[in-house]
Amino acid sequence: MRVRKANLLVAIATSCLYSATSFAPPKIINSIATPPRIASKDKGNVYCPPLSAAGPPVISNWRYDTSKGIISGIVTNHPTIPDGDRITTSPVKNPNGLNENFVCQTMSGSKYKLANIAFGAKVPAVESKAKLAADNKAKAAEKKRLAEEKKAAAAAKKAAVAAKKASVALPKKAAPAKAAPKAKSSPASASPAPQITRAALVKLAKSTFSLTGTTVGPNGKYLLAGKPTQSSGRAAKIWTAYLADPNSPDIPAGFADGDASAVQQLTIKLSPDFERLRLENDNYNKVQSGLFSGRFVKKMDYIQNISSSNRALDGKVSALAIESGQYDLKALLAARKGAPLRGRALRDAAASAGQCIQAVHSSNLVWTDLKTENFVVVRNSDNFNKEVMDNKGSLGLPGVKGIDLESVIVKGGNPIDYSPEACPPEFAVAFMGGYGEDFILDYSYDIWSLGMMLYELSTGVPYFEKKSPSVVTKLLCDEAFAADVSAVPDAKLRDLIGNCLSLDPRKRPDITGFLLHPYFITTGFGPFSF
């Protein structure tokens, strides 16, 4: 959850009038009105479903669990569950048809409308079509192979019979005739392989990759797919995209033979805020070209005022193309249903986060937005279920990389936005005091955020679980507040997190001290082994 700089003044002014609501979470844009609450006699609030709500409950940011056949996500428009709560359905019927904007039915008879799918999750309907297409292709290839073998065997048998007849007809003293060579199948004699038509290939690509038909970039360089998600910066939108085939611009590069495994998925951020995206591009350039490059996703392209086949986008947005992650660490924890990371997997994630901060700080920058949502796993997506079930962390997480550098600011500068759950107490005090936009950023800001993220990964839940931004800010400002890390099971990691969450920013370790902590050194994960 992000609080824009433009909202800082509004929040400060409001705090003068309503001290109890000096900070409010950003509004969620939704087509369904927020369910009303009615006052009870004890002055509490009782949840009341909207009388005007129509249609089935809507599940957004959803993910389908193939092992259990269930769907989990954020629910709205439910008759008994408040909007914004997480829901897990009973097993669903016809899971192969699940897709965005699809009304599904569970085995128990309940119906739900599926909105946007969670980042990195697979759409069952798309996967089913792709599997069916791959199976049909394999069957056709096998059928062709068997036909060619049968034809070659028949030709060889025919040649052998002819050779035998010729040898019987020869005179006794005559030199034996040479046996006819066995027939061999060759490209010239074999029937030509059936070629898929361009129209059929375009149709297959559209269904396989959920192509929208919209292109961005010179000569339709990138194909947009699926539905976009809102960036934490609010103005930008995040799209799944594919590089277009130069010879057939309607399909992704590498899909000319219908093989989806050769296609590389990308992520493109489109933003009308040209200056903000330019700064993010500059930040990627700085951290990836410095003394320490960190473990950030690879930046592929940056195009200002990008051209598009969609008139609503053409010349009105800039684009930043980056390496695509399969899922983020927040989604991984959600799929594990509260089970924390352990062993090698936890150390891999902690090391990646530390190295990203090392790259940022060595470039004289402060990230200000370090959290589990901003670390993605870029390995093969087929490993997701294995990593979800890896309770001991023995598989590790070597593919963890950082994303989203739009809030990065030069050390000594002022924040442009922030995440309440990741900000340190000293900033919360400044914000509540009305001078948050004048707060001077230092490296210790990120070290606090790093401690909060590691607490979430090692315990399975955020430190301020289920608390609103206003409550989080007030807790951080409380003089009696002190971070309790007793729930962290590993003693060395508990000590490291406790150091990062020191109330005195001067007592927090710098990133070098973080990476040289015994938690890493005694397990072979120190900075010299990266």
C-alpha positions in Angstrom: 0.0 0.0 0.0 1.5 3.3 -1.1 0.9 6.9 0.1 1.7 9.4 -2.7 3.6 12.6 -2.0 0.6 14.6 -3.3 -1.5 13.1 -0.5 0.9 14.1 2.3 -0.4 17.6 2.5 -4.0 16.4 2.5 -3.3 13.9 5.3 -1.5 16.6 7.3 -4.4 19.0 6.9 -6.9 16.4 7.8 -5.0 15.5 11.0 -5.6 18.9 12.3 -9.4 18.4 12.1 -9.6 14.7 13.0 -6.7 13.7 15.2 -8.0 10.1 15.3 -7.9 9.8 11.6 -4.8 11.7 10.7 -3.7 9.0 8.3 -6.0 7.0 6.1 -5.2 4.2 3.7 -5.4 5.0 0.0 -8.8 4.3 -1.4 -9.4 1.1 -3.4 -10.9 1.8 -6.7 -13.7 -0.8 -7.2 -16.9 -1.0 -9.2 -18.6 -2.3 -6.0 -19.4 0.2 -3.3 -17.8 -0.4 0.2 -20.3 -2.3 2.4 -21.9 0.1 5.0 -21.5 -0.4 8.7 -24.3 0.3 11.1 -23.7 1.5 14.7 -24.6 -0.9 17.5 -25.7 0.1 21.0 -22.2 -0.3 22.4 -21.0 2.2 19.8 -19.2 -0.5 17.8 -19.7 -1.3 14.2 -21.6 -4.2 12.7 -20.9 -5.3 9.1 -23.9 -4.8 6.8 -23.8 -6.2 3.2 -24.9 -3.6 0.5 -28.6 -3.9 -0.3 -27.9 -2.9 -3.9 -25.2 -5.5 -4.5 -26.0 -7.6 -7.6 -24.4 -10.7 -9.0 -22.1 -13.2 -7.3 -19.2 -12.3 -5.0 -16.1 -11.1 -6.8 -12.6 -12.6 -6.1 -9.7 -10.4 -7.3 -5.9 -11.1 -7.1 -6.9 -14.8 -7.2 -4.8 -17.9 -7.5 -5.9 -21.5 -8.3 -4.4 -24.3 -6.3 -4.1 -27.3 -8.7 -3.4 -29.8 -5.9 -6.6 -29.0 -4.0 -8.8 -27.5 -6.7 -9.5 -24.4 -4.7 -9.3 -20.7 -5.4 -8.0 -18.0 -3.0 -8.0 -14.3 -3.2 -9.6 -11.0 -2.1 -13.4 -11.0 -2.0 -15.9 -8.2 -2.5 -19.7 -8.1 -2.8 -20.0 -11.1 -0.5 -23.2 -11.3 1.6 -21.4 -12.1 4.9 -17.7 -11.4 4.4 -16.4 -7.8 4.5 -14.9 -6.4 1.3 -11.1 -6.8 1.2 -10.9 -10.0 3.3 -9.1 -13.0 2.0 -11.3 -16.0 1.0 -10.6 -19.6 0.1 -13.3 -21.5 -1.8 -14.2 -25.1 -1.7 -13.1 -27.2 -4.8 -14.4 -25.8 -8.0 -16.1 -27.4 -11.0 -14.6 -27.4 -14.4 -11.2 -25.9 -13.4 -10.0 -26.0 -17.0 -12.3 -23.1 -17.8 -11.1 -20.7 -15.1 -10.1 -17.3 -16.5 -10.5 -13.6 -15.7 -14.1 -12.3 -16.0 -15.4 -15.8 -15.5 -18.1 -17.0 -13.2 -17.1 -20.3 -11.6 -19.1 -22.7 -9.4 -17.8 -24.7 -6.5 -18.7 -28.3 -5.7 -20.9 -26.9 -2.9 -22.9 -24.8 -5.3 -21.5 -21.4 -4.6 -20.8 -19.0 -7.5 -18.0 -16.5 -7.7 -16.9 -14.0 -10.4 -13.1 -14.1 -11.0 -11.6 -10.6 -11.6 -7.8 -10.0 -12.1 -5.5 -12.9 -11.4 -2.6 -12.6 -8.9 0.8 -11.6 -10.2 2.7 -14.6 -11.5 -0.2 -17.0 -11.2 -1.2 -19.2 -14.2 -4.6 -19.0 -15.8 -6.0 -22.5 -15.9 -8.0 -21.9 -19.1 -4.9 -20.7 -20.9 -2.8 -23.6 -19.5 -5.4 -26.1 -20.6 -5.5 -24.7 -24.1 -1.7 -24.7 -24.3 -1.5 -28.3 -23.0 -4.2 -29.4 -25.5 -2.4 -27.8 -28.4 0.9 -29.4 -27.3 -0.7 -32.8 -27.0 -2.4 -32.5 -30.4 1.0 -31.5 -31.9 2.7 -34.4 -30.3 0.1 -36.8 -31.5 0.3 -35.5 -35.0 4.0 -35.8 -35.0 3.9 -39.4 -33.7 1.2 -40.3 -36.3 3.4 -38.9 -39.1 6.5 -40.8 -37.8 4.6 -44.1 -37.7 3.2 -43.5 -41.2 6.7 -42.8 -42.6 8.2 -45.9 -40.9 5.4 -48.1 -42.3 5.9 -46.6 -45.8 9.7 -47.2 -45.6 9.2 -50.8 -44.4 6.8 -51.5 -47.3 9.3 -50.1 -49.8 12.1 -52.2 -48.3 10.0 -55.4 -48.4 9.1 -54.7 -52.0 12.7 -54.2 -53.0 13.7 -57.4 -51.3 11.0 -59.4 -53.1 12.1 -57.9 -56.5 15.8 -58.8 -55.8 14.9 -62.4 -55.0 12.9 -62.8 -58.2 15.8 -61.4 -60.2 18.3 -63.8 -58.7 16.1 -66.8 -59.5 15.7 -65.9 -63.2 19.5 -65.6 -63.8 21.5 -68.4 -65.7 23.6 -70.7 -63.4 26.9 -69.4 -64.8 26.0 -65.9 -64.9 27.4 -63.5 -62.4 24.9 -62.9 -59.6 23.0 -59.8 -59.8 23.6 -57.1 -57.2 20.8 -57.0 -54.7 18.7 -54.0 -54.9 19.4 -51.5 -52.2 16.9 -51.2 -49.4 14.6 -48.3 -49.8 15.4 -45.5 -47.4 13.1 -42.8 -46.5 14.5 -39.4 -47.4 13.2 -35.8 -47.3 12.5 -36.0 -51.1 10.5 -39.3 -50.9 8.8 -38.5 -47.6 5.6 -36.5 -47.7 6.1 -32.9 -46.7 5.3 -32.0 -43.1 2.0 -30.2 -42.8 2.5 -26.5 -42.1 0.2 -24.5 -39.9 -1.4 -21.6 -41.6 -0.5 -18.1 -40.5 -4.1 -17.4 -39.5 -4.2 -20.5 -37.4 -0.9 -19.7 -35.8 -2.1 -16.2 -34.9 -5.3 -17.6 -33.4 -3.2 -20.1 -31.4 -0.9 -17.4 -30.1 -3.8 -15.2 -29.0 -5.3 -18.0 -27.0 -2.0 -19.4 -25.6 -0.7 -16.0 -24.4 -3.9 -14.1 -23.9 -2.8 -11.4 -26.4 -4.9 -8.3 -26.4 -4.2 -7.2 -29.9 -2.5 -4.0 -28.7 1.1 -3.3 -29.5 3.5 -0.7 -28.2 6.9 0.4 -29.5 8.2 1.1 -33.0 6.8 -1.2 -35.6 4.7 -3.0 -32.9 7.8 -4.1 -31.1 5.9 -5.5 -28.0 2.6 -7.4 -27.7 0.5 -6.7 -24.6 -1.2 -9.6 -22.9 -3.7 -10.3 -20.2 -5.0 -7.5 -18.0 -2.7 -4.9 -16.3 -2.2 -4.4 -12.6 -1.9 -1.1 -10.9 1.6 0.0 -9.9 2.3 1.1 -6.4 2.9 4.6 -7.9 -0.9 4.6 -8.9 -0.4 6.3 -12.3 1.5 3.5 -14.0 0.1 0.1 -15.1 2.0 -3.2 -15.2 1.5 -5.4 -18.3 2.6 -8.8 -19.3 4.2 -8.5 -22.7 6.1 -10.4 -25.4 8.6 -9.3 -28.0 6.9 -9.5 -31.4 8.3 -11.8 -34.1 9.9 -9.6 -36.8 8.7 -11.8 -39.6 5.2 -12.2 -38.2 4.4 -9.3 -35.8 1.1 -10.8 -34.6 2.8 -13.6 -32.7 5.6 -13.6 -30.0 9.2 -14.2 -31.1 10.0 -17.9 -30.9 6.5 -19.1 -31.5 6.8 -19.5 -35.3 6.5 -23.3 -35.0 3.8 -23.2 -32.3 6.2 -24.1 -29.4 5.4 -21.9 -26.4 8.4 -23.1 -24.4 10.7 -21.0 -26.7 8.8 -17.7 -25.9 10.2 -15.3 -23.3 7.7 -13.4 -21.2 8.5 -9.7 -20.3 7.0 -7.2 -18.0 6.2 -3.6 -19.2 5.3 -0.7 -17.1 3.4 2.0 -19.0 3.1 5.4 -17.2 1.7 8.8 -18.2 4.0 10.3 -15.6 7.0 10.7 -17.9 9.3 12.2 -15.3 8.6 9.5 -12.7 9.3 6.7 -15.2 12.5 8.5 -16.5 13.8 8.6 -12.9 13.1 4.9 -12.4 14.9 4.1 -15.6 17.9 6.2 -14.3 17.7 4.3 -11.0 18.0 0.9 -12.8 20.9 2.2 -14.8 22.7 3.5 -11.6 22.3 0.4 -9.4 23.1 -2.1 -12.2 26.2 -0.3 -13.4 27.8 0.5 -10.0 30.4 -1.3 -8.0 27.8 -3.7 -6.7 25.1 -4.6 -9.3 22.8 -6.4 -6.8 20.2 -8.9 -7.8 17.6 -6.8 -9.6 15.6 -7.9 -12.6 17.3 -7.0 -15.9 16.1 -3.8 -17.5 15.4 -4.6 -21.2 14.2 -1.3 -22.7 13.0 2.2 -22.0 11.0 4.2 -24.6 9.7 7.7 -24.0 6.3 8.7 -25.5 6.0 5.2 -26.9 3.9 4.6 -30.0 1.0 2.2 -29.8 -1.8 0.7 -31.9 -4.1 1.8 -29.1 -5.0 5.5 -29.5 -5.5 5.9 -25.8 -1.8 5.0 -25.3 -0.2 6.2 -28.5 2.4 8.9 -27.5 0.7 9.4 -24.1 2.8 7.1 -22.0 6.4 6.0 -21.6 7.4 2.4 -21.3 9.9 0.5 -19.1 10.5 -3.2 -20.1 12.1 -5.5 -17.6 12.7 -9.2 -17.0 9.5 -10.9 -15.9 9.2 -12.7 -12.5 7.0 -15.8 -12.1 5.7 -14.7 -8.6 6.6 -12.5 -5.7 7.6 -13.5 -2.2 4.3 -12.2 -0.8 2.4 -14.5 -3.2 4.7 -17.4 -2.2 3.9 -16.9 1.5 0.2 -16.7 0.7 0.4 -20.0 -1.2 2.1 -21.6 1.8 -0.8 -20.6 3.9 1.2 -18.9 6.7 4.1 -21.4 6.6 7.4 -19.3 6.8 10.5 -19.8 4.7 13.1 -22.0 6.3 16.7 -23.1 5.7 18.4 -22.4 2.4 15.3 -20.8 0.9 15.2 -18.2 3.7 18.9 -17.5 3.4 18.7 -17.1 -0.4 15.9 -14.5 0.0 17.7 -12.6 2.7 21.0 -12.6 0.8 19.3 -11.3 -2.4 17.6 -8.6 -0.4 20.9 -7.6 1.2 22.7 -7.5 -2.1 20.0 -5.3 -3.6 20.3 -2.9 -0.8 24.1 -3.0 -1.2 23.7 -2.0 -4.8 21.4 0.9 -4.0 23.4 2.3 -1.1 26.7 2.0 -3.0 25.1 4.3 -5.6 24.3 6.9 -2.9 20.6 6.1 -3.0 17.8 5.1 -0.6 15.2 2.6 -1.8 12.3 3.5 0.6 10.2 0.7 -0.7 11.7 -2.6 0.4 9.0 -5.2 1.0 8.1 -8.8 0.0 5.9 -7.6 -2.9 9.0 -6.1 -4.5 11.0 -9.3 -4.8 10.1 -11.8 -7.5 11.3 -15.3 -8.4 12.4 -15.5 -12.0 13.2 -19.3 -12.2 11.1 -21.8 -14.1 7.5 -21.4 -13.1 7.1 -25.2 -12.9 9.0 -25.0 -9.5 6.3 -23.0 -7.8 4.4 -26.0 -6.4 7.6 -27.5 -5.2 8.7 -24.3 -3.5 5.3 -24.0 -1.8 5.6 -27.6 -0.4 9.3 -27.2 0.5 8.8 -26.9 4.3 12.5 -27.3 5.1 13.7 -24.9 2.4 16.1 -27.5 1.0 15.4 -26.4 -2.6 16.5 -22.9 -1.9 15.4 -19.7 -3.8 18.3 -18.8 -6.1 16.1 -16.8 -8.5 15.0 -14.1 -6.1 15.4 -10.6 -7.6 14.3 -7.1 -6.7 11.9 -4.9 -8.7 10.3 -1.5 -8.6 12.8 1.4 -8.2 10.3 4.2 -8.8 10.5 5.5 -5.2 14.3 5.5 -5.0 15.7 8.8 -3.8 19.3 10.2 -3.4 20.5 10.0 0.2 19.7 13.2 2.0 16.7 13.8 -0.2 13.0 13.8 0.7 10.6 10.8 0.2 8.1 11.1 -2.7 5.9 8.3 -1.3 6.2 5.5 1.2 4.7 2.2 2.5 3.6 2.6 6.2 4.4 -1.0 7.0 8.0 -0.5 5.8 8.8 2.9 7.2 10.9 3.3 10.4 9.5 5.0 13.5 11.5 8.2 13.0 9.6 8.8 9.7 6.2 8.0 11.2 6.9 10.6 13.9 7.8 13.2 11.2 4.7 12.3 9.2 2.4 12.6 12.2 4.1 15.9 13.1 3.3 17.4 9.7 6.8 17.5 8.3 7.0 14.1 6.6 7.7 15.6 3.1 10.8 17.3 4.7 12.1 14.1 6.2 15.8 13.6 5.4 16.4 10.1 4.0 19.3 8.0 5.2 20.5 4.4 4.7 19.1 3.4 8.1 15.6 3.8 6.6 16.1 0.8 4.3 17.8 -1.3 7.1 14.6 -1.0 9.1 12.5 -2.1 6.1 14.9 -5.0 5.6 14.3 -6.1 9.2 10.5 -6.0 8.7 10.7 -8.0 5.5 12.9 -10.7 7.1 10.5 -10.9 10.0 7.7 -11.6 7.6 9.6 -14.2 5.7 10.8 -16.0 8.8 7.5 -16.1 10.7 5.1 -16.3 7.7 3.1 -13.1 8.7 3.8 -9.4 8.5 4.8 -7.7 11.8 1.7 -5.5 11.6 -0.6 -8.2 10.3 -4.2 -7.0 9.6 -3.5 -3.5 10.9 -4.5 -0.5 8.9 -2.0 2.1 7.8 -3.2 4.6 10.4 -2.9 2.1 13.2 0.6 1.1 12.0 1.7 4.8 12.0 0.3 5.4 15.5 2.0 2.3 16.9 5.3 3.4 15.5 4.9 6.8 17.1 4.1 5.4 20.5 7.0 6.0 22.9 6.4 2.6 24.4 6.8 0.8 21.1 9.6 -1.7 20.7 10.0 -4.4 18.0 9.4 -7.9 19.5 11.3 -10.5 17.4 10.8 -13.4 19.8 8.7 -15.2 17.2 11.7 -15.7 14.9 12.9 -19.3 15.4 16.5 -19.1 14.3 18.6 -17.5 17.0 21.2 -15.9 14.7 18.5 -14.5 12.4 16.6 -13.2 15.4 19.6 -11.3 16.5 20.1 -9.8 13.0 16.5 -8.8 12.7 16.5 -7.3 16.2 19.6 -5.2 15.2 17.8 -3.9 12.0 14.7 -3.0 14.0 16.6 -0.9 16.6 14.6 2.3 17.5 17.8 4.3 17.3 18.7 4.5 13.6 22.4 5.1 14.5 22.5 1.6 16.1 21.2 -0.2 13.0 23.9 -2.0 11.1 25.0 -0.7 7.7 24.6 -3.1 4.8 28.2 -4.4 5.1 27.6 -5.2 8.7 24.3 -6.9 7.7 26.0 -9.1 5.2 28.9 -10.0 7.6 26.5 -11.1 10.3 27.1 -14.6 11.7 23.7 -15.7 10.2 25.4 -15.6 6.8 29.0 -16.2 7.6 28.6 -19.4 9.6 26.4 -20.9 6.8 28.7 -20.0 3.8 26.5 -17.2 2.6 28.7 -14.3 3.4 29.4 -11.5 0.9 32.6 -13.2 -0.4 30.6 -16.2 -1.5 27.9 -14.4 -3.5 
